[in-house]
């Protein structure tokens, strides 16, 4: 598939118990003909979301946050919200929010803000989001955490808190909340409470100079079908993102995945892992939350990650999430399986790319 142009390169891992199988293929940089290696660094985009959700659960366990308390104390910009009367209506046609936004709303993407799956200028609220510099991207918004929350606070909610699921914004704001409650930069908190305990020495927002030669170059198909460099990633983000931005390796992310699969280890309690990895959405919320056709068939949403609710309806099984720059991860507790696929080709659809679909099919053919 690499020879046919599915990606410039990949690192793929399947782990079950003490068995770990890794394949590295293709190139991490085409111009230099640099081969892909097991320790190649990848921009994992939305695979950042589960990591930041785990950080929030650390604060819940410490008693610094409660899942169902309003976040107004820490995020006053989001207090006393107004809600659009109609999604396609003018920005000043609003009603009061029926209740405050809670931490659970942020974690389950039910705060009332998120991506609208329609052309980006269809509704006034979409144009306002674009004007505020808040369009979704696999790279964190180019603004400080305070600016990020202030700009969201200046917008009306699209739906009442708790009413329906909307992708992405919950994690963006969650990163700021973790930073404010922990009273330290998000990157520092993740390093101290997750990366260091798990031995994740190759996971960070900013790649150190002595490791930049291991970073996979991101490529997208050009007009002639050949890969050209993707120029959307700055060397140094303005701030670490709660929804995206981390760089990692297949072995580092395996350490995080195994922590969850093993019930939390030294990072979380088993009860926290159980909360993160169960479906929190009602059938009514799924019915009111179109993302892409068939998205909710056999699926649900936990805290910052997707959950397979019907193992006969979809692969991969278990829980996990994908990244918009071509990465995919799942834990399958039933089979004790972890799968991680890292590529450097941006996704062009919310649907899983053919290469990832083939990876998961092959992984399950070996055990099911």
MARBA-934439 format. One record per residue (C-alpha): residue number from 0; residue in one letter; x, y, z. Coordinates in nm, 3 decimals. Example, Ala and Ser with C-alpha at 12.3 -4.5 7.8 and 13.67 -1.06 7.14 Angstrom:
! residues 2
0 | a | 1.230 | -0.450 | 0.780
1 | s | 1.367 | -0.106 | 0.714
//
This chain:
! residues 368
0 | x | 0.000 | 0.000 | 0.000
1 | x | 0.294 | 0.234 | 0.058
2 | x | 0.423 | 0.155 | -0.292
3 | x | 0.077 | 0.242 | -0.423
4 | x | 0.082 | 0.583 | -0.250
5 | x | -0.134 | 0.518 | 0.058
6 | x | 0.133 | 0.687 | 0.274
7 | x | 0.498 | 0.785 | 0.258
8 | x | 0.572 | 0.553 | 0.548
9 | x | 0.437 | 0.396 | 0.864
10 | x | 0.517 | 0.234 | 1.194
11 | x | 0.260 | -0.027 | 1.300
12 | x | 0.241 | -0.209 | 1.634
13 | x | 0.026 | -0.492 | 1.765
14 | x | 0.072 | -0.596 | 2.128
15 | x | -0.095 | -0.874 | 2.325
16 | x | 0.031 | -0.963 | 2.668
17 | x | 0.410 | -0.979 | 2.653
18 | x | 0.410 | -1.012 | 2.273
19 | x | 0.483 | -0.697 | 2.075
20 | x | 0.510 | -0.697 | 1.695
21 | x | 0.633 | -0.381 | 1.519
22 | x | 0.670 | -0.304 | 1.149
23 | x | 0.846 | 0.006 | 1.013
24 | x | 0.812 | 0.067 | 0.640
25 | x | 0.859 | 0.345 | 0.388
26 | x | 1.027 | 0.679 | 0.455
27 | x | 1.007 | 0.931 | 0.734
28 | x | 1.150 | 1.191 | 0.493
29 | x | 1.138 | 1.142 | 0.117
30 | x | 1.393 | 1.400 | 0.000
31 | x | 1.665 | 1.260 | 0.225
32 | x | 1.552 | 0.902 | 0.160
33 | x | 1.546 | 0.858 | 0.536
34 | x | 1.388 | 0.523 | 0.620
35 | x | 1.112 | 0.486 | 0.875
36 | x | 1.233 | 0.344 | 1.208
37 | x | 1.065 | 0.211 | 1.519
38 | x | 1.174 | 0.521 | 1.715
39 | x | 1.044 | 0.769 | 1.455
40 | x | 0.854 | 1.063 | 1.606
41 | x | 0.505 | 1.137 | 1.473
42 | x | 0.261 | 1.421 | 1.520
43 | x | -0.028 | 1.227 | 1.675
44 | x | -0.289 | 1.507 | 1.650
45 | x | -0.617 | 1.400 | 1.816
46 | x | -0.455 | 1.105 | 1.991
47 | x | -0.361 | 1.390 | 2.229
48 | x | -0.723 | 1.398 | 2.352
49 | x | -0.716 | 1.077 | 2.562
50 | x | -0.390 | 1.187 | 2.727
51 | x | -0.538 | 1.521 | 2.837
52 | x | -0.855 | 1.344 | 2.954
53 | x | -0.635 | 1.122 | 3.173
54 | x | -0.469 | 1.435 | 3.313
55 | x | -0.812 | 1.573 | 3.408
56 | x | -0.896 | 1.247 | 3.585
57 | x | -0.576 | 1.279 | 3.790
58 | x | -0.713 | 1.611 | 3.916
59 | x | -1.051 | 1.451 | 3.987
60 | x | -0.883 | 1.181 | 4.194
61 | x | -0.695 | 1.450 | 4.387
62 | x | -1.023 | 1.626 | 4.469
63 | x | -0.926 | 1.939 | 4.277
64 | x | -1.212 | 1.887 | 4.028
65 | x | -1.549 | 1.716 | 4.038
66 | x | -1.711 | 1.575 | 3.726
67 | x | -2.051 | 1.734 | 3.775
68 | x | -1.952 | 2.069 | 3.924
69 | x | -1.971 | 2.380 | 3.703
70 | x | -1.638 | 2.489 | 3.557
71 | x | -1.726 | 2.857 | 3.613
72 | x | -1.479 | 2.893 | 3.901
73 | x | -1.186 | 2.804 | 3.677
74 | x | -1.327 | 2.921 | 3.345
75 | x | -1.528 | 3.236 | 3.424
76 | x | -1.528 | 3.319 | 3.054
77 | x | -1.779 | 3.034 | 3.009
78 | x | -2.018 | 3.138 | 3.287
79 | x | -2.374 | 3.264 | 3.223
80 | x | -2.388 | 3.129 | 2.870
81 | x | -2.635 | 3.224 | 2.599
82 | x | -2.752 | 2.961 | 2.349
83 | x | -2.855 | 3.008 | 1.988
84 | x | -3.228 | 2.975 | 1.938
85 | x | -3.154 | 2.817 | 1.597
86 | x | -2.824 | 2.682 | 1.471
87 | x | -2.864 | 2.876 | 1.146
88 | x | -2.989 | 3.189 | 1.320
89 | x | -2.820 | 3.525 | 1.388
90 | x | -2.571 | 3.537 | 1.675
91 | x | -2.789 | 3.768 | 1.884
92 | x | -3.098 | 3.544 | 1.865
93 | x | -3.031 | 3.351 | 2.186
94 | x | -3.186 | 3.216 | 2.503
95 | x | -3.021 | 3.164 | 2.844
96 | x | -2.840 | 2.836 | 2.906
97 | x | -3.050 | 2.603 | 3.118
98 | x | -2.752 | 2.512 | 3.337
99 | x | -2.376 | 2.574 | 3.365
100 | x | -2.113 | 2.375 | 3.176
101 | x | -1.953 | 2.096 | 3.381
102 | x | -1.629 | 1.901 | 3.359
103 | x | -1.829 | 1.599 | 3.242
104 | x | -1.965 | 1.812 | 2.956
105 | x | -1.611 | 1.896 | 2.844
106 | x | -1.494 | 1.534 | 2.865
107 | x | -1.794 | 1.395 | 2.676
108 | x | -1.809 | 1.679 | 2.420
109 | x | -2.156 | 1.787 | 2.535
110 | x | -2.078 | 2.147 | 2.632
111 | x | -2.275 | 2.290 | 2.337
112 | x | -1.981 | 2.391 | 2.114
113 | x | -1.804 | 2.193 | 1.845
114 | x | -1.760 | 2.116 | 1.478
115 | x | -2.060 | 2.155 | 1.248
116 | x | -2.045 | 1.899 | 0.967
117 | x | -2.148 | 2.143 | 0.694
118 | x | -1.960 | 2.378 | 0.457
119 | x | -1.760 | 2.616 | 0.674
120 | x | -1.960 | 2.929 | 0.589
121 | x | -2.310 | 2.781 | 0.599
122 | x | -2.417 | 2.943 | 0.926
123 | x | -2.338 | 3.274 | 1.099
124 | x | -2.187 | 3.087 | 1.396
125 | x | -1.941 | 2.914 | 1.161
126 | x | -1.832 | 3.246 | 1.016
127 | x | -1.786 | 3.383 | 1.368
128 | x | -1.572 | 3.081 | 1.461
129 | x | -1.355 | 3.138 | 1.154
130 | x | -1.320 | 3.510 | 1.231
131 | x | -1.209 | 3.420 | 1.586
132 | x | -0.933 | 3.191 | 1.451
133 | x | -1.096 | 2.883 | 1.601
134 | x | -1.146 | 2.661 | 1.296
135 | x | -1.059 | 2.296 | 1.371
136 | x | -0.708 | 2.189 | 1.278
137 | x | -0.459 | 1.911 | 1.362
138 | x | -0.238 | 2.191 | 1.499
139 | x | -0.331 | 2.387 | 1.817
140 | x | -0.483 | 2.734 | 1.755
141 | x | -0.221 | 3.009 | 1.731
142 | x | -0.315 | 3.186 | 2.054
143 | x | -0.254 | 3.167 | 2.426
144 | x | -0.480 | 2.957 | 2.652
145 | x | -0.641 | 3.271 | 2.795
146 | x | -0.711 | 3.404 | 2.445
147 | x | -0.857 | 3.069 | 2.342
148 | x | -1.113 | 3.060 | 2.623
149 | x | -1.192 | 3.430 | 2.589
150 | x | -1.275 | 3.387 | 2.221
151 | x | -1.498 | 3.087 | 2.291
152 | x | -1.658 | 3.283 | 2.573
153 | x | -1.751 | 3.559 | 2.328
154 | x | -1.954 | 3.314 | 2.117
155 | x | -2.301 | 3.182 | 2.195
156 | x | -2.337 | 2.811 | 2.250
157 | x | -2.480 | 2.615 | 1.958
158 | x | -2.683 | 2.385 | 2.182
159 | x | -2.784 | 2.362 | 2.547
160 | x | -2.516 | 2.206 | 2.773
161 | x | -2.562 | 1.830 | 2.788
162 | x | -2.799 | 1.820 | 2.491
163 | x | -2.582 | 1.669 | 2.219
164 | x | -2.230 | 1.561 | 2.126
165 | x | -2.012 | 1.793 | 1.916
166 | x | -1.654 | 1.709 | 1.830
167 | x | -1.327 | 1.870 | 1.941
168 | x | -1.394 | 2.194 | 2.135
169 | x | -1.443 | 2.014 | 2.466
170 | x | -1.081 | 1.892 | 2.456
171 | x | -0.947 | 2.233 | 2.355
172 | x | -1.106 | 2.393 | 2.660
173 | x | -1.021 | 2.095 | 2.882
174 | x | -0.651 | 2.159 | 2.826
175 | x | -0.689 | 2.513 | 2.958
176 | x | -0.890 | 2.388 | 3.256
177 | x | -0.620 | 2.135 | 3.350
178 | x | -0.358 | 2.406 | 3.325
179 | x | -0.548 | 2.648 | 3.548
180 | x | -0.642 | 2.392 | 3.813
181 | x | -0.292 | 2.244 | 3.825
182 | x | -0.142 | 2.597 | 3.837
183 | x | 0.130 | 2.495 | 3.593
184 | x | 0.167 | 2.471 | 3.215
185 | x | -0.017 | 2.178 | 3.061
186 | x | 0.304 | 2.037 | 2.910
187 | x | 0.472 | 2.039 | 3.253
188 | x | 0.176 | 1.867 | 3.419
189 | x | 0.164 | 1.593 | 3.155
190 | x | 0.539 | 1.542 | 3.185
191 | x | 0.533 | 1.512 | 3.564
192 | x | 0.216 | 1.307 | 3.612
193 | x | 0.195 | 1.088 | 3.299
194 | x | 0.505 | 1.085 | 3.079
195 | x | 0.773 | 1.046 | 3.347
196 | x | 0.591 | 0.776 | 3.550
197 | x | 0.530 | 0.578 | 3.230
198 | x | 0.880 | 0.628 | 3.088
199 | x | 0.749 | 0.822 | 2.787
200 | x | 1.073 | 1.006 | 2.712
201 | x | 0.979 | 1.072 | 2.349
202 | x | 0.643 | 1.243 | 2.400
203 | x | 0.618 | 1.623 | 2.402
204 | x | 0.465 | 1.923 | 2.229
205 | x | 0.796 | 2.072 | 2.116
206 | x | 1.055 | 1.833 | 1.971
207 | x | 1.397 | 1.889 | 2.136
208 | x | 1.673 | 1.991 | 1.893
209 | x | 1.866 | 1.667 | 1.946
210 | x | 1.561 | 1.460 | 1.840
211 | x | 1.437 | 1.656 | 1.539
212 | x | 1.613 | 1.427 | 1.293
213 | x | 1.373 | 1.151 | 1.406
214 | x | 1.056 | 1.349 | 1.330
215 | x | 0.854 | 1.215 | 1.038
216 | x | 0.784 | 1.476 | 0.773
217 | x | 0.411 | 1.516 | 0.702
218 | x | 0.316 | 1.471 | 0.336
219 | x | 0.001 | 1.519 | 0.133
220 | x | -0.068 | 1.427 | -0.231
221 | x | 0.007 | 1.706 | -0.477
222 | x | -0.183 | 1.788 | -0.795
223 | x | 0.006 | 1.517 | -0.982
224 | x | -0.058 | 1.259 | -0.711
225 | x | 0.298 | 1.266 | -0.579
226 | x | 0.361 | 1.350 | -0.214
227 | x | 0.454 | 1.708 | -0.129
228 | x | 0.547 | 1.841 | 0.218
229 | x | 0.256 | 1.957 | 0.433
230 | x | 0.339 | 2.302 | 0.568
231 | x | 0.074 | 2.330 | 0.840
232 | x | 0.292 | 2.242 | 1.139
233 | x | 0.503 | 2.513 | 1.309
234 | x | 0.821 | 2.409 | 1.486
235 | x | 0.701 | 2.562 | 1.812
236 | x | 0.328 | 2.587 | 1.890
237 | x | 0.202 | 2.902 | 2.059
238 | x | 0.066 | 2.685 | 2.339
239 | x | 0.021 | 2.312 | 2.403
240 | x | -0.325 | 2.203 | 2.296
241 | x | -0.580 | 1.997 | 2.484
242 | x | -0.717 | 1.847 | 2.164
243 | x | -0.404 | 1.810 | 1.952
244 | x | -0.033 | 1.889 | 1.927
245 | x | 0.157 | 1.604 | 2.093
246 | x | 0.447 | 1.427 | 1.922
247 | x | 0.518 | 1.067 | 2.021
248 | x | 0.655 | 0.728 | 1.917
249 | x | 0.483 | 0.394 | 1.885
250 | x | 0.652 | 0.260 | 2.200
251 | x | 0.573 | 0.569 | 2.407
252 | x | 0.206 | 0.553 | 2.314
253 | x | 0.207 | 0.181 | 2.389
254 | x | 0.313 | 0.271 | 2.745
255 | x | 0.011 | 0.501 | 2.778
256 | x | -0.219 | 0.241 | 2.621
257 | x | -0.094 | -0.034 | 2.851
258 | x | -0.147 | 0.190 | 3.152
259 | x | -0.517 | 0.214 | 3.062
260 | x | -0.545 | -0.153 | 2.965
261 | x | -0.391 | -0.251 | 3.298
262 | x | -0.631 | -0.041 | 3.504
263 | x | -0.427 | 0.276 | 3.553
264 | x | -0.101 | 0.156 | 3.708
265 | x | 0.078 | 0.436 | 3.892
266 | x | -0.113 | 0.704 | 3.703
267 | x | -0.487 | 0.645 | 3.760
268 | x | -0.721 | 0.435 | 3.970
269 | x | -0.915 | 0.155 | 3.800
270 | x | -1.240 | 0.344 | 3.865
271 | x | -1.108 | 0.641 | 3.666
272 | x | -1.006 | 0.420 | 3.374
273 | x | -1.351 | 0.259 | 3.379
274 | x | -1.515 | 0.602 | 3.360
275 | x | -1.289 | 0.714 | 3.075
276 | x | -1.355 | 0.407 | 2.864
277 | x | -1.733 | 0.359 | 2.892
278 | x | -2.001 | 0.508 | 2.668
279 | x | -2.157 | 0.818 | 2.829
280 | x | -2.400 | 0.912 | 2.552
281 | x | -2.771 | 0.834 | 2.548
282 | x | -2.946 | 0.711 | 2.234
283 | x | -3.124 | 1.047 | 2.217
284 | x | -2.794 | 1.238 | 2.224
285 | x | -2.651 | 1.019 | 1.948
286 | x | -2.963 | 1.066 | 1.735
287 | x | -2.930 | 1.443 | 1.774
288 | x | -2.556 | 1.443 | 1.701
289 | x | -2.486 | 1.370 | 1.333
290 | x | -2.113 | 1.354 | 1.261
291 | x | -2.081 | 1.137 | 0.953
292 | x | -2.334 | 0.879 | 0.828
293 | x | -2.315 | 0.562 | 1.036
294 | x | -2.073 | 0.707 | 1.289
295 | x | -2.279 | 0.594 | 1.589
296 | x | -2.348 | 0.244 | 1.456
297 | x | -2.208 | 0.029 | 1.735
298 | x | -2.011 | 0.320 | 1.881
299 | x | -2.021 | 0.565 | 2.171
300 | x | -1.804 | 0.823 | 2.343
301 | x | -1.616 | 0.811 | 2.672
302 | x | -1.385 | 1.078 | 2.811
303 | x | -1.177 | 1.211 | 2.520
304 | x | -1.197 | 0.886 | 2.323
305 | x | -1.432 | 0.666 | 2.122
306 | x | -1.585 | 0.343 | 2.252
307 | x | -1.707 | 0.044 | 2.050
308 | x | -2.040 | -0.062 | 2.202
309 | x | -2.124 | -0.344 | 1.960
310 | x | -1.820 | -0.563 | 1.882
311 | x | -2.008 | -0.729 | 1.597
312 | x | -2.079 | -0.398 | 1.424
313 | x | -1.739 | -0.239 | 1.390
314 | x | -1.363 | -0.282 | 1.392
315 | x | -1.153 | -0.197 | 1.577
316 | x | -1.311 | -0.298 | 1.907
317 | x | -1.260 | -0.164 | 2.258
318 | x | -1.174 | 0.204 | 2.295
319 | x | -0.927 | 0.459 | 2.158
320 | x | -0.907 | 0.728 | 1.893
321 | x | -0.742 | 0.846 | 1.572
322 | x | -0.537 | 1.149 | 1.470
323 | x | -0.604 | 1.374 | 1.173
324 | x | -0.245 | 1.348 | 1.052
325 | x | -0.279 | 0.975 | 0.989
326 | x | -0.258 | 0.792 | 1.324
327 | x | -0.481 | 0.535 | 1.495
328 | x | -0.490 | 0.361 | 1.837
329 | x | -0.724 | 0.117 | 2.011
330 | x | -0.720 | -0.099 | 2.322
331 | x | -0.936 | -0.412 | 2.312
332 | x | -0.973 | -0.538 | 2.672
333 | x | -1.166 | -0.847 | 2.565
334 | x | -0.870 | -0.978 | 2.367
335 | x | -0.594 | -0.803 | 2.563
336 | x | -0.496 | -0.631 | 2.240
337 | x | -0.338 | -0.294 | 2.169
338 | x | -0.295 | -0.170 | 1.814
339 | x | -0.118 | 0.149 | 1.707
340 | x | -0.070 | 0.271 | 1.351
341 | x | 0.137 | 0.583 | 1.288
342 | x | 0.161 | 0.745 | 0.945
343 | x | 0.232 | 1.100 | 0.828
344 | x | -0.046 | 1.154 | 0.573
345 | x | -0.331 | 1.388 | 0.678
346 | x | -0.680 | 1.239 | 0.682
347 | x | -0.923 | 1.389 | 0.431
348 | x | -1.241 | 1.251 | 0.589
349 | x | -1.375 | 1.155 | 0.934
350 | x | -1.390 | 0.800 | 0.799
351 | x | -1.091 | 0.576 | 0.873
352 | x | -0.844 | 0.565 | 0.578
353 | x | -0.810 | 0.245 | 0.377
354 | x | -0.462 | 0.183 | 0.516
355 | x | -0.590 | 0.196 | 0.875
356 | x | -0.887 | -0.024 | 0.790
357 | x | -0.650 | -0.284 | 0.644
358 | x | -0.426 | -0.265 | 0.953
359 | x | -0.713 | -0.338 | 1.190
360 | x | -0.855 | -0.613 | 0.972
361 | x | -0.518 | -0.791 | 0.964
362 | x | -0.470 | -0.750 | 1.339
363 | x | -0.804 | -0.913 | 1.415
364 | x | -0.769 | -1.187 | 1.157
365 | x | -0.475 | -1.313 | 1.362
366 | x | -0.674 | -1.356 | 1.683
367 | x | -1.048 | -1.379 | 1.612
//
